[in-house]
Amino acid sequence: MRQAVQADPEPGPEGLAASTGELSDFIEAAGLLTYDPATISRIYAGHPQRLIRRLLQTLVPIGLFLAGVGIDWLLGRLRNLEVARSRASEAADLIASLGPAFIKAGQALSTRPDIVPPLLLEELAQLQDQLPGFDSALAMACIEDDLRAPVHTIYAQLEREPISAASLGQVHRGTLHSGERVAVKVQRPGLREQITLDLYIVRNIAAWINRNVGLIRSDLVALIDELGQRVFEEMDYCNEASNAERFAKLHRHNPRIAVPRIYHQATSRRVLTMEWIDGVKLTNLEAVRSIGMDPDDMVEVGVNCSLQQLLEHGFFHADPHPGNLLALADGRLAYLDFGMMSSVSREARTGLIQAVVHLVNRNFGKLSQDFVSLGFLAEDVNLEPIVPAFEGVFGQAIEMGVSRMDFKAVTDDLSGVMYKFPFRVPPYYALIIRSLVTLEGIALSVDSDFKILGAAYPYFARRLMEDPDPQLRSSLKEMLFDGDIFRWQRLDNLIASASRGASLDLDGLIDQVLDFLFSPHGGLLRQQLVDAVVQRIDGLAWQATLRLGQRLPPRFQPPGVRERLSPTAEEPLLDLEPVRQLAAILQSVPGFEPQLLLKRLPRVLGEPELRRMGLDVARGLAERGVVRLVRDVMVPPGLPGRTRPQAAPLKMA
């Protein structure tokens, strides 16, 4: 146990221990509070001594490493897999040793298979931003400096030693004067200057590489600028507090999710005070069981929440590592650390769902076009060689079904394709991959058979079924129809998958099914229903004609009826294949009741398309009636050359 210290009623000695120089932030003093490359360049142009000192600290080890790699390349050693892997590991270690900005850059590159070769990608994916804590006296002085008050006036008690530390700051445990237990995150003094200077150096290295290394197709400067913007947002604890409150608001209706409360009176850009939450890491299975919770259930809560963030809210936690997910004794799952959040636009989420539809349908040509619309490929890129590459990556995996696809194996294979062809990975996608890979890793620690795509598919299915977006309506039609053949099995699979997702809106689902049926996209399905009704009514009418005719005296029987065999057993009028299929599918959905359909009967009867369907049925019956009269009633069945009228074939599968 770390010893807690009572906040000193007099000005704390820790405030006196820290020199003004240690607490001051050169970048902050220059007025730079948001990432601006042009302003950063002007700042360091006027203070070259700061730049030269850091250049020596970074470029010398980087240069020595690159020289060694160059010698290996000239001697052909890099063709040896072990040597190449060893060099990749050295590169990751070097990046980790250079400080927070380089670590963040390495983590960003770990999700960029279009830039980084696969071996180095694996090593960068293991980068952690864990660093030793800094001097506690500096932490206390930073709190007083930023909140402009002595520690004892803010906290009744604050532990002097940190309970955890990372690249941007460290966390202390304390208690407010009102009695609430809190976690206090304190930023490393001088961090903004260190990271800004390193970003400036890395950005210039990236610009040099873009100008002189032809193998690099992606815009590395844009990547560093994106990273810089995100790191500056992460260093602003007021921004993190806002993210936490937005996250809590989005998930306020989920009783299984906990988000720490923010105490704004004790929060600033470098100090964040939030509710203390007692819990255990989700990956510590024994600890989870010891508080009476089922690890499988807790992981399911986390997976469902994360997928909801990504596919429904479009605002997601981009760093859900084990330390940021705690299982609580009351059955809730707590999310921590909201510094790295990201948003996915509705258009991008729609595009991802359309890509899944094309993947399920094995339409790799349209899948390659999806990558263009999502920003992975330029519009002028030749897609012909990419289509077979996609088929090679996804073809065998899709044979097992989407729910059983190995996400990491597929993304690893896809990384090779992205490195070979001119792909550009959008920043939002890189964070999605990072989030999903981390999430799958946590789930695999509990269930070795877990598949993230299997867990995600119900959300894709539900969105496809429920969302009125015109693009998704078109995708739904594409999913359910193979040409002009309606695939009932696909509808069954889609609704079954949607019903496995959390919070299925059954009323909304039925409304969307009806919307689809009466929409322009449902024309083929409506025609099939019309054909089925015409065929069934025609059959019933013909059976009734045969029965009536056979009761007449022989001399009054029409030629076609006289020699006809006895009619077959009558079948119910509503035993139509489309109706039967749809009823069977809906009855399999948990919570479905016939009343859900009955209460929509007035709406169905008022649909203009239903009246058109009625006219089509009348027209079809009239046409068949004429054929029946001429060929079946008036003409004997044994007449040479006579053929029986055939019902229009129903195109259903």
Residue pairs with C-beta under 8 A, 6 or more apart in sequence:
2 159
2 160
2 161
2 163
2 173
3 159
3 160
3 161
4 157
4 158
4 159
4 160
4 173
4 174
5 157
5 158
5 159
5 160
6 156
6 157
7 150
7 151
7 152
7 153
7 154
7 155
7 156
7 157
7 158
8 150
8 151
8 152
9 152
10 150
10 152
11 150
12 140
12 141
12 144
12 150
12 151
12 152
13 137
14 136
14 137
14 138
14 139
14 140
14 141
14 144
14 151
14 160
15 140
15 141
15 144
15 145
15 150
15 151
17 137
17 138
17 141
18 135
18 137
18 138
18 140
18 141
18 142
18 189
22 138
22 189
22 190
23 138
23 141
23 142
23 145
23 189
24 190
25 189
25 190
25 191
25 192
25 193
26 47
26 50
26 190
26 193
27 43
27 192
27 193
27 196
28 192
28 193
30 43
32 39
32 40
32 43
32 192
32 196
33 232
33 236
33 269
34 229
34 232
35 199
35 225
35 228
35 229
35 231
35 232
37 200
37 203
37 225
37 228
40 196
40 199
40 200
41 200
44 50
44 51
44 197
44 200
50 197
51 197
51 200
51 201
54 197
54 198
54 201
55 201
57 98
58 98
58 102
58 198
58 201
59 201
61 94
61 97
61 98
62 94
62 98
65 90
65 91
65 94
68 87
69 78
69 87
72 78
72 83
72 87
77 83
78 84
78 87
84 119
85 119
85 123
88 119
88 120
88 122
88 123
89 123
91 120
91 123
91 124
92 106
92 120
92 123
92 124
92 126
92 127
95 102
95 103
95 105
95 106
95 124
95 127
96 102
96 103
96 106
96 127
96 128
98 198
99 167
99 194
99 195
99 198
100 129
100 131
100 167
100 168
100 191
100 194
100 195
100 198
101 194
101 195
101 197
101 198
101 199
101 202
101 231
102 198
102 202
103 127
103 128
103 129
103 167
104 129
104 167
104 195
104 227
104 230
104 231
105 202
105 224
105 227
106 124
106 127
107 124
107 127
107 129
107 434
108 223
108 226
108 227
108 430
109 115
109 116
109 121
109 124
109 223
110 116
110 121
110 124
110 125
110 127
110 434
111 425
111 430
111 431
111 433
111 434
112 121
112 218
112 223
112 425
112 430
113 121
113 411
113 414
113 415
113 416
113 418
113 419
113 423
113 425
114 217
114 218
114 418
114 419
114 423
114 424
114 425
115 216
115 218
115 220
115 223
115 419
115 425
116 124
116 419
117 419
118 412
118 415
118 416
118 419
121 415
125 437
129 166
129 167
129 168
130 165
130 166
130 167
131 165
131 166
131 167
132 165
133 161
133 162
133 165
133 170
134 165
134 170
134 188
134 189
136 160
136 161
136 162
138 189
139 162
139 170
139 172
139 186
140 151
140 158
140 160
142 186
142 187
142 189
142 270
142 271
143 151
143 154
143 184
143 186
143 271
144 150
144 151
146 268
146 269
146 270
146 271
147 154
147 266
147 268
147 271
151 158
154 176
154 265
154 266
154 273
155 174
155 175
155 176
155 177
155 182
155 184
155 266
156 174
156 175
156 176
156 177
156 179
157 174
157 175
158 172
158 173
158 174
158 175
158 184
159 172
159 173
159 174
160 172
161 172
162 170
162 171
162 172
163 171
163 172
163 173
163 183
164 170
164 171
164 323
165 171
168 187
168 188
168 191
168 234
168 235
168 339
169 185
169 186
169 187
169 188
169 191
169 270
170 185
170 186
170 188
171 183
171 184
171 185
171 186
172 183
172 184
172 186
173 181
173 182
173 183
173 184
173 276
174 181
174 182
174 183
174 184
174 273
175 181
175 182
176 182
176 263
176 266
176 273
180 263
180 275
180 276
181 275
181 276
182 263
182 266
182 273
182 274
182 275
182 276
183 260
183 273
183 274
183 275
183 276
183 277
184 266
184 271
184 272
184 273
185 237
185 271
185 272
185 273
185 274
186 270
186 271
187 235
187 237
187 269
187 270
187 271
191 235
192 235
195 231
195 235
199 224
199 227
199 228
199 231
202 224
203 221
203 224
203 225
203 228
206 220
206 221
206 223
206 224
207 220
207 221
209 216
209 220
210 216
210 219
210 220
210 221
217 422
217 424
218 424
218 425
219 424
223 427
226 427
230 340
233 239
233 339
234 240
234 339
234 340
235 269
236 269
237 267
237 268
237 269
237 270
237 271
237 272
237 339
238 267
238 268
238 269
239 339
240 272
240 337
240 338
240 339
241 262
241 264
241 267
241 272
241 274
241 338
243 338
243 339
243 341
244 259
244 260
244 262
244 274
244 338
245 262
246 315
247 259
247 315
247 317
247 335
247 338
247 341
248 259
250 309
250 313
250 315
251 257
251 259
251 305
251 308
254 305
255 332
256 301
256 305
256 331
256 332
256 333
257 301
257 305
257 332
257 333
257 334
257 335
258 277
258 328
258 332
258 333
258 334
258 335
259 334
259 335
260 274
260 275
260 276
260 277
260 334
260 336
261 274
261 275
262 272
262 273
262 274
262 275
263 273
263 274
263 275
266 273
267 273
267 274
277 326
277 328
277 334
277 336
278 328
278 329
279 326
279 327
279 328
279 329
279 334
280 287
280 288
280 290
280 291
280 326
280 327
281 287
281 322
281 323
281 325
281 326
281 327
282 288
282 295
282 298
282 299
282 302
282 322
282 325
282 326
282 327
282 333
282 442
282 446
283 322
283 442
283 445
283 446
285 295
285 445
285 446
287 327
288 294
288 295
288 298
288 327
289 295
291 327
291 328
291 329
292 329
293 327
293 329
293 331
295 327
295 446
296 446
296 447
298 327
298 333
299 442
299 443
299 446
299 447
299 450
301 333
302 320
302 325
302 333
302 439
302 442
302 443
303 439
303 443
303 452
303 455
304 455
304 501
304 502
305 333
305 335
306 316
306 317
306 320
306 435
306 436
306 439
307 455
307 456
307 459
308 459
308 502
309 315
309 316
309 317
310 316
310 344
310 349
310 432
310 435
310 436
311 349
311 352
311 353
311 456
311 459
311 460
311 463
312 459
312 463
314 343
314 344
314 345
314 346
314 349
315 341
315 342
315 343
315 344
316 341
316 342
316 343
316 344
316 431
316 432
316 435
317 324
317 335
317 338
317 340
317 341
317 435
318 340
318 341
318 342
318 431
318 434
318 435
319 337
319 339
319 340
319 434
319 435
319 438
320 335
320 435
320 438
320 439
320 442
321 438
321 442
322 442
323 336
323 337
324 335
324 336
324 337
325 333
325 334
325 335
325 336
325 442
326 333
326 334
326 336
327 333
327 334
328 334
340 431
342 427
342 428
342 431
342 432
343 428
344 352
344 428
344 432
345 428
346 469
348 374
348 426
348 428
349 463
350 469
350 471
350 472
351 370
351 373
351 374
352 374
353 460
353 463
353 464
353 472
353 475
354 370
354 471
354 472
354 475
355 367
355 370
355 371
355 374
356 402
356 457
356 460
357 464
357 475
357 478
357 479
358 364
358 366
358 367
358 370
358 478
359 367
359 394
359 398
359 402
360 398
360 402
360 479
361 478
361 479
362 394
362 395
362 398
364 387
364 388
364 390
364 391
364 394
364 395
365 383
365 387
367 390
367 394
368 377
368 383
368 386
368 387
368 390
369 383
371 377
371 386
371 423
372 378
372 379
372 381
372 383
374 426
374 429
375 424
375 426
376 418
376 423
376 424
376 425
376 426
376 429
377 383
377 386
377 421
377 422
377 423
377 424
378 422
378 424
381 421
381 422
385 421
386 417
386 421
389 417
389 420
389 421
390 417
392 413
393 410
393 413
393 414
393 417
394 410
397 405
397 406
397 409
397 410
398 405
402 453
402 454
402 457
403 451
403 453
403 454
403 457
403 497
404 451
404 454
405 451
405 453
405 454
406 451
407 436
407 437
407 440
407 451
407 452
407 453
408 437
408 440
411 433
411 437
417 423
418 425
436 452
439 452
440 450
440 451
440 452
443 450
443 452
443 455
444 450
457 497
458 497
458 498
458 499
458 500
458 501
459 501
460 497
461 494
461 495
461 497
461 498
461 501
462 497
462 498
462 501
462 504
462 509
463 472
464 472
464 475
464 476
464 479
464 494
464 498
465 476
465 494
465 495
465 498
465 509
465 512
465 513
466 498
466 505
466 508
466 509
466 512
467 512
468 512
468 515
473 516
473 519
473 521
474 521
476 516
476 521
477 516
477 521
477 522
479 490
479 494
480 486
480 487
480 490
480 491
480 494
480 525
481 487
481 524
482 653
484 524
484 651
485 651
485 652
485 653
486 524
486 525
486 528
486 578
486 651
486 652
486 653
487 653
488 581
488 585
488 652
488 653
489 653
491 581
491 582
491 585
492 581
492 584
492 585
492 588
495 509
495 585
495 586
495 588
495 589
496 585
496 588
496 589
498 504
498 509
499 588
499 589
499 590
504 589
504 590
504 591
506 589
506 591
506 592
506 596
507 596
509 589
510 586
510 596
510 597
510 600
511 600
514 600
514 603
514 604
516 522
516 525
517 525
517 526
518 526
518 607
518 609
518 610
525 578
526 609
526 613
527 616
528 578
528 650
528 651
528 652
529 576
529 578
529 579
529 613
530 613
530 616
530 617
530 620
531 620
531 647
531 648
531 650
532 576
532 577
532 578
532 579
532 650
533 576
533 617
534 617
534 620
534 621
534 624
534 647
534 648
535 647
535 648
535 650
536 571
536 573
536 575
536 576
537 573
537 617
537 621
538 620
538 621
538 624
538 625
538 628
538 647
539 571
539 647
540 570
540 571
540 573
541 621
541 625
541 628
542 567
542 628
542 632
543 567
543 568
543 570
545 561
545 628
545 633
546 561
546 564
546 566
546 567
547 567
549 557
549 558
549 561
549 562
549 564
550 557
550 561
550 564
550 566
554 562
558 633
558 634
559 633
559 634
559 635
559 636
560 631
560 632
560 633
560 634
560 635
560 636
560 637
561 633
562 636
563 636
563 637
563 638
564 637
577 650
577 652
578 652
581 652
586 592
586 597
604 610
624 645
624 647
627 645
628 645
631 642
631 643
631 644
631 645
632 644
632 645
635 642
636 642
637 644
